[in-house]
Amino acid sequence: MILFFFLFQIVFADDAKLQSVEALDDKPYVPQIKDYGLELGNAFEDQSLYALGFNAGFHLGTCVGTNSQSCQQFLDGIVNLLGREARQHWIGLASLRWQFVNFPSPWGPFARLFIGNKLSIVPGRDDYSTFTYGGGLGLARYLHPRVDLRVEVRAFQSEELYSEVLISFQFKIDEWVKYFNEKLEGISLPALPKIPIIHE
């Protein structure tokens, strides 16, 4: 909850009047060339686990076999931590994602396939790693000029079948760089006091 509040403050605290209009307006969802996100949610095995993660996506072009701009293909890297009490699962994944754009809708569905490895730390057992593969379905939404929102369900197969339900904040890095550049340009340094010169 603290992390959610912190993110909310960063994204929405400044330029309140502008954001109150832009953030609530149903602007079209447009995928970014480079995509970085923070993931939060739940995973389900034989018990419920919390899920934290980071993803980075890189645009590959239009989907294979089509020149339509409504389907864009991405290569994603995903790192997840699943845990509860002393049980931990560290997951590293490489994923192909197909992002669909329904211009001018603020929503864009997507699907992904992934492969990777899961390192498990379970009390009473030696640490072990397993090959992991699976897929996911989700929706991306325009949220703010500098942040998009995703909701996703993933299913994994490793030593057993498990699933995740996640929300993620996708940060538009180019927009953040532009934002901070504008802020820095607007900062004026206070004038230094004049030092009297003593002539001998």
Buried (B, 14 or more C-beta within 10 A) or exposed (E): EEEEEEBEEBBBEEEEEEBEEBBEEEBEBBBBEEBBBBBBBEBBBEEEBEBBBBBBBEBEEBBEEEEEEEBBBBEBBBBBBBBEEEBBBBBBBEBBBBBBBEEEBBBBBBBBBBEBBBEBBEEEEEEEEBEBEBBBEBBBBBBBBBBBBBBBBBBBEBEEEBBBBBBBBBBBBEBBEEBEEEEEEEEEEEEEEEEEEEEE
